């Protein structure tokens, strides 16, 4: 598919942005050297003439002792840490974070560091202990005086220059990196090897007070001292000053070049070192260093990202991007890339072929943004900041983290996805526990009487359910409400002979399920909406965790206890706060971690797929004929009308058939999916 927005993990676009900016910064810094002369001296006069940003800027100093970066056999020279840019932005970019696992992964260094500390404490005594205390206090956000360093821990200039070459991603840097790894085993008492993880000892980060990232610098192990030792900041001033200059002249986040009205620094030593330098830029330095993580309690990194050219993938901080003058859908850096895309072969992949269609899709923007919620204008705009929206409402735990770029770090205690013990621990008798935020309960009690009519809009459902239009629950409830709408509206309209509304039980296959299974408890709402139906949901897809394959558990609507039934999976008896009229109905959950065409068993009553993307996986070429042979209703959602057209083309290739004309889902998520290289709604 030409456009993968809506299918690609947001974190990958975010990582591509970070590494792209870092490559550019490292290349320019390497050309000027690590001193204040050269390139950075010339920038000072330009920066003094820049307009002033009314927002406060923050220079964060983040030492890292616990996370290492492991490069696989397929890693290639490229941005920053040896990962080629093609892995992020090439002709076949990865769609999920797990797709990068053969090339790069994050590993925990804590176990190895504890062993080393134990050995070195015998040699260094109390002096080493003081260094470790400094790191711990800095991680807590408290600036402290710099500790003493032994000659072996100090930063020789040669190592700083080598690290800069490594960061730039050049061939020399990669050879030096390899030499560092080869020398590592001797320094680390034989425990490291060529495949040992790289250690990012310190991260310099420039943000504004709202969390927008403006610049980043990565200090590899050997630049700031060995891993596990104190990350002193005595030699950081030239590097931090260069980072500040580049962040003002070429800000990573949205907006034109600018300088802050005031800058605060998250490290006491670095704050002192910058006192004589920052005023050269016409920027006021705060009187004291910052003592906490961010300048305000609700500080969070903004999800606003720089856009990219659809053809050459250069970011908006490198070139000026403009949409196609005819369709306004696709972003280009200039006439050359627009012409190249216009003349692509074969013709059906060229922009000349797609331009009038994309113009039609763009006309849907107003219709798709028409929602009853009080926050609709914010979440459907092109400048929607999802991370800030979630954080400002305390939606930072449970299922809400599935919507965020927050990911668990290595070594973080967590429950295995979809495993029976995790369900037993997490349910605790409340089916809506994982839908809650940090504030008061988001889901009101279940109404005592079942619905008297069918709901066809968020407005009608919210009114019956007792939800205010300022509630963000629609973002999670889009999944069960879409299933409900298919059962109560679309199947009766398209297949009236099936009489699906009068069935006492329904078997539904959710195909290519990944995120939907991670949010499995949201489907409890189907029991509230369809109290007369016994439902069986079978999640199918090769993206599901293998350890969940063939799992089977039951959600029941009376009693708070949870029990495990041998041989049949987990049975969770959950309280819905009311006694159901007309007898109890259960929700059966089954899991099959395999492509749909390899699934064995009785055929379902209904097949549903969320954001399916037929053109993104070859397995659809086998699964679609299987679906056609079952002769059961099958409905799919997509994140854009472009995705619907691509589905129809793939269906024609796989089966010779087609799909029905697409229509807007009345229970769509209100959150707009912001793409990097296009503006499609």
C-alpha positions, 0 to 999 in steps of 0.5 A: 500500500502507498499510504500506511498511516493508520496501520503503522505503530505511532512509536515508529514514526516517532522513532524515525523523527528522533533518529532523522533529526539526530543524524542531521544534528550529529553530521553538522556537529561533527563538521564543526568539531566539539568546540564552540568555534566554527559552525556554532559561532556563526549560528550565534548571530543568526539565533539572536535575530530569531523571534522569541518563543513565549514558552519556557524551554527545558534542557533535560539531562537524563542518565541511563543505567538500566537500558541497553540497545542490542543490535541484531545481524540485520542492523546496518549503518544508519541513524544513531545506533546503527539502524538504517533509515530504510528500516523506518522510512524505506519502500517497505517500512515496518508497521509494528515495533515487533518488526524491528526485533531482528535488527534492534531491541532494548534489553535490561542492564541492571542484572549485569550492572549489579554484578559489576558493582559488587566486584568493583566495590571491593576494589574502590570502596566508599568512593564508588558508592558515592558515585552511585548515589549521585546517579540515583539522586539525579534520576529522581530529578534533584540536582546535586554537586558533581562527584569526583571521578578517577582518571579512568572515569574522566572524559578524554577529548578523543573519546568525545570525538569518536562518539560524535562520529559514531552518532553520525552513522558514518563508516568510520564511526561503525568501525570504531563502535565495533572496536569498542565492543571487541575491547569490551570483554577485557574491560568488563571481566570477560562478560561482554562480547561483540553482540553485547548491548550498547549502553546509552549513558546519557540523553540530552533532551530539549523540550518546551514547557508543553512537552514538544521535543525540539532536539536530542543528543545521545551519549554512548558508553565511553562518552560519559564514563562507563555504564554503571558509574556516575554520569558526570556533567563536567564536559557536557557544556560544549555539546549541550550548547551545540544542541541548544543552537541546533534546536533553535535554528532547526527545531524538531517539533512543529514551528519555525526557527525561534529562541525561547524567552527563558531556558531552564536546565535539569542539572546543577553542574551543567547549569553553572557551565552554561551561565556564560554561554546561553546569554550569547544567544539572547536567551535568559537562563533561569536563576536556578536549575530545574529540580523536577522532571518537568516545569509543570505537574502535567508535563508529557511529551507531545505527540505532534510530529514533523511531517515528511515528504511522501517521496524522499521522506525528508522531514519538515525540519529539513525542507519546506513541505507543501500539499499537492495543489490539486488534491491537498492530500499528499505532502511533497518537498518540491516540484521534483518529488511531485513530478516523480510521484506524478509519473510513477510506473505503472500508472495505477500507483502514480499520483496522476492516477490517484490525485482525483480520488484523493481529492474526493477523500479529502471532502469527507473531512467535515463529515468524519469530524461531525461528532457530538462530543464536547472535545470533537473539535480538538481530537479531529483537528490536524494539530491534535495532541493525543498524548496531552489529551490523555495525560490531562485527563489522567488516562495513563493506565489500564487500557488507555496505555494502548492508545499512547506511545508509552511502552513498558521498559525492559524489566518492568513488571507486567502481566503476559498479554492474554495469559490466564493468570493475568486475567485472574489478577486484573479482573477483580470482579469489575469488568470496567477496571481496565477502562478507568483512568486516575480520576473518578469512575468513567463508566456509570452503573449499568442501566437497570433495564435493557435498551428499548430500541436500537442505537445508531449513533454515539448520542443515543448510546451515551444518553441511555448509558448515562455518559456525558458528552465530555466522556472519552470512553468512545475511544475504547468503546468503538470496538464493541459498539461497532460489533453491535452496529454490524449485528443490529443494522448492517447484517439485517440490511444486507442479509435479512434472510439470516434473521440474526436479531432473533438468534439466541447465540452468535459465534463471531470471528474477529480476524487479524486481531491484535489490538482488539485482543489487548482490549478484550474486556471492552467487549463486555459492553456487548453483554449490556447491549445484547442481554438476550444473546449468548456471544462467542468471540474468537480472536484469530490472527498470526499477530496474537501471542503464541502462548495465548493460542487455543485459550478459552475463557468465559465472562459471566454476569453474576458473582464477583469471584474468579476461578480457573477451570482445568481444560477449559481456560479461565472463567471470570464471574463478574459483577455488572451491578444489576440482576439481568432480566430473562436469564444469564448470558455469557461471553465466550472468548477464544484465541487462535494465533494463526492466519485465518485460512489455517483456522479449523472448526465450525463456521461462524455466524459473522466475521468482523475485522478492524482496520484490516489492511488487506494490501499489507499482508500476503496472508489475506490472499489466502484468507479472503478466498477462505472467507468467500467459501464460508458464505457468511457475512463479513464486515471490515473497518478501515482508518481511511477511505483510501484503505477501503479502495485498497481492500477492494483491489486486493479482494479482486486479486484474491477472489475475483470479487469485490467489496461493498461501497464504504460508508462512515462508521457511526461508532468510529473512534473520535481520535483523528489519526495524523499521518506523516506524509499525507493529510487524509482524514 
